[in-house]
Amino acid sequence: MTDILIYFFICTTIIFVYSTINLMRKIENFEDIIDEQDSEYFNMKQKVRDALSEMRRIDSKEAFEKDDETGTVFSALLNIVEELDGNDD
């Protein structure tokens, strides 16, 4: 009777160890993916900011920014930057 219990506990321990190691690997994988996405997010945010500041530098007299057609591009970039800044949790 005790032999059966010992074998049962050994088998369940092996199963628990295997499942724990497997879950740890999956979590580490997900953490790597999240780190990559965070990096891409911040790079994209910086590129949009750089594009907006470069457009403002080129248009120092605000002739294009005040224009209807090109002003929408400025407004869209500004909205994107503001949305990205609002998502910095």
Secondary structure as GFF3:
##gff-version 3
##sequence-region A 1 89
A	DSSP	alpha_helix	2	58	.	.	.	ID=ss1
A	DSSP	alpha_helix	68	86	.	.	.	ID=ss2
###
